[in-house]
Amino acid sequence: MLIVSYDFTDDKRRAKFAKFLKKYGPRMQYSVFSLHNSQRILRNILSEIDGRYKKMFGKTDSVVLFPVCEACRGKMIRYGSAKHDEEDVVYFG
């Protein structure tokens, strides 16, 4: 699991980066994504950020990546609507 938090001053850059992250996982907050994928895909994401997006970052932009191991993921404490993020939902029609 990888938590990605970002802050861009430029709207276009922010939207492009968010669109990229949406392909890999859901938003936890407005500028925070939770990416649940295989280690290979997570490495590819990091590689793409480093190779494609890093050169676009301005002096006031920030991107913070938090790798979360499976053991730590199970220890996450969630409140509010976030507590339902890890639950399976079953619909009957």
C-alpha positions as CSV (number, residue, x, y, z in Angstrom):
1,M,0.0,0.0,0.0
2,L,1.2,3.5,-0.8
3,I,-0.3,6.7,0.5
4,V,0.3,9.7,-1.7
5,S,-0.3,13.3,-0.5
6,Y,0.3,16.3,-2.7
7,D,-0.1,20.0,-2.9
8,F,0.3,22.0,-6.2
9,T,-0.2,25.7,-6.7
10,D,-1.0,25.2,-10.4
11,D,-4.5,23.9,-11.0
12,K,-3.6,22.2,-14.3
13,R,-0.7,20.4,-12.8
14,R,-2.7,19.3,-9.8
15,A,-5.5,18.0,-12.0
16,K,-3.1,16.0,-14.2
17,F,-1.4,14.4,-11.2
18,A,-4.8,13.6,-9.5
19,K,-6.0,12.0,-12.8
20,F,-2.8,9.9,-12.9
21,L,-3.3,8.7,-9.3
22,K,-7.0,7.9,-9.8
23,K,-6.0,5.1,-12.2
24,Y,-4.4,3.3,-9.3
25,G,-6.6,3.9,-6.2
26,P,-9.3,5.9,-4.4
27,R,-9.0,9.3,-2.8
28,M,-8.8,9.3,1.0
29,Q,-9.0,13.1,1.2
30,Y,-9.0,15.8,-1.5
31,S,-5.2,15.6,-2.1
32,V,-4.5,12.2,-0.6
33,F,-4.7,8.9,-2.4
34,S,-4.5,5.3,-1.1
35,L,-2.9,3.0,-3.7
36,H,-3.5,-0.8,-3.1
37,N,-1.6,-2.7,-5.7
38,S,1.2,-5.3,-6.1
39,Q,4.7,-4.3,-5.3
40,R,5.5,-4.3,-9.0
41,I,2.8,-1.8,-9.8
42,L,3.8,0.4,-6.9
43,R,7.3,0.4,-8.2
44,N,6.0,1.4,-11.6
45,I,4.0,4.3,-10.0
46,L,7.1,5.5,-8.2
47,S,9.1,5.3,-11.4
48,E,6.5,7.2,-13.4
49,I,6.3,9.9,-10.7
50,D,10.1,10.2,-10.8
51,G,10.5,10.1,-14.6
52,R,7.4,11.9,-15.8
53,Y,6.1,14.2,-13.1
54,K,9.1,15.2,-11.0
55,K,10.3,17.6,-13.6
56,M,6.9,19.4,-13.5
57,F,7.1,20.1,-9.7
58,G,7.6,23.8,-8.8
59,K,9.4,25.2,-5.8
60,T,6.1,25.5,-3.8
61,D,4.7,22.1,-4.9
62,S,5.0,19.1,-2.6
63,V,4.4,15.3,-3.0
64,V,4.9,13.0,-0.1
65,L,4.8,9.2,-0.5
66,F,4.1,6.9,2.5
67,P,4.8,3.2,1.9
68,V,2.6,1.2,4.3
69,C,3.4,-2.4,5.0
70,E,0.5,-4.9,5.4
71,A,1.0,-5.2,9.1
72,C,0.8,-1.5,9.6
73,R,-2.2,-1.2,7.2
74,G,-4.1,-3.5,9.6
75,K,-3.3,-1.1,12.5
76,M,-4.7,2.0,10.8
77,I,-7.3,3.8,12.8
78,R,-10.2,5.3,10.9
79,Y,-13.0,7.6,12.0
80,G,-16.1,9.0,10.3
81,S,-16.8,7.8,6.8
82,A,-13.2,6.6,6.5
83,K,-14.0,3.7,8.8
84,H,-16.0,2.1,6.0
85,D,-13.3,2.3,3.4
86,E,-12.0,-1.3,4.1
87,E,-15.4,-3.0,4.4
88,D,-16.9,-5.2,1.7
89,V,-20.3,-4.0,0.5
90,V,-22.9,-6.5,-0.7
91,Y,-26.0,-5.4,-2.6
92,F,-29.1,-7.5,-3.2
93,G,-31.3,-6.6,-6.0
